[in-house]
Amino acid sequence: MPTKHIDEDTWKAIEKEMVKAVVATQKPIKDTFVLKKLIEIGLKNVTEKDYKEWGK
C-alpha cells in the first residue's frame, strides 16, 4: 500500500477522530480504517474552490 508522510499535527487530529469512533461504536477500530474513511469523505466533499484556495 502506498504511504505518504503525515505531519504530526494532522496525525494527532486523526488519532482524536479514531478515539471518537471507538467511543461511539464501543468496538476497536484500526487507525488505517479511520484514515481511509476520512480520506473518502474528504474526497467526496472537496471542490474546485478548495483547490484554488490551496494554490494561493
LUMGUKE-455380 format. One line per field, with one value per residue (C-alpha): residue in three letters; residue number from 1; x, y, z. Coordinates in pm, 1 decimal, padded with zeros to 6 digits. Layout:
<recs>
aa: Ala|...
i: NUM|...
east: X|...
north: Y|...
up: Z|...
</recs>
This chain:
<recs>
aa: Met|Pro|Thr|Lys|His|Ile|Asp|Glu|Asp|Thr|Trp|Lys|Ala|Ile|Glu|Lys|Glu|Met|Val|Lys|Ala|Val|Val|Ala|Thr|Gln|Lys|Pro|Ile|Lys|Asp|Thr|Phe|Val|Leu|Lys|Lys|Leu|Ile|Glu|Ile|Gly|Leu|Lys|Asn|Val|Thr|Glu|Lys|Asp|Tyr|Lys|Glu|Trp|Gly|Lys
i: 1|2|3|4|5|6|7|8|9|10|11|12|13|14|15|16|17|18|19|20|21|22|23|24|25|26|27|28|29|30|31|32|33|34|35|36|37|38|39|40|41|42|43|44|45|46|47|48|49|50|51|52|53|54|55|56
east: 00000.0|00141.0|00223.2|00297.6|00430.5|00159.3|00274.2|00243.2|-00041.7|-00253.7|-00184.9|-00290.8|-00620.1|-00668.2|-00598.7|-00863.2|-01114.8|-01016.7|-01087.4|-01427.3|-01504.4|-01407.6|-01613.3|-01913.8|-01903.0|-01772.9|-01550.7|-01184.3|-01124.0|-00795.1|-00633.4|-00589.7|-00965.8|-01040.6|-00781.0|-00929.8|-01281.5|-01165.7|-00993.4|-01302.5|-01524.8|-01278.4|-01260.3|-01638.9|-01653.7|-01354.1|-01438.0|-01257.9|-01286.3|-01081.1|-00806.6|-00792.0|-00767.8|-00482.1|-00298.4|-00280.6
north: 00000.0|00343.0|00561.4|00929.4|01130.6|01272.6|01558.5|01523.3|01772.0|01603.0|01258.7|01382.1|01500.4|01159.0|00988.6|01207.1|01101.2|00739.4|00774.6|00928.3|00636.8|00377.1|00550.5|00582.5|00220.4|00067.2|-00150.9|-00138.6|00021.5|00017.3|00353.9|00267.3|00214.2|00552.3|00720.1|00557.6|00670.3|01026.2|01039.2|00902.4|01163.4|01438.3|01330.0|01338.8|01689.5|01869.2|02127.0|02316.0|02621.8|02434.0|02362.3|02727.4|02829.9|02585.6|02732.8|03077.5
up: 00000.0|-00087.3|00207.4|00239.7|00528.9|00751.8|00971.8|01346.4|01392.5|01126.1|01271.7|01617.5|01466.4|01304.9|01638.0|01804.7|01540.2|01597.5|01970.3|01889.1|01658.1|01919.4|02189.2|01956.8|01840.0|02162.4|01941.3|01845.5|01506.9|01319.0|01257.6|00890.4|00856.6|01014.7|00793.7|00482.0|00572.5|00648.4|00309.5|00132.1|00298.5|00213.2|-00149.7|-00176.8|-00033.3|-00184.3|-00450.7|-00723.0|-00497.9|-00236.1|-00489.8|-00590.2|-00224.8|-00168.1|-00466.0|-00308.6
</recs>
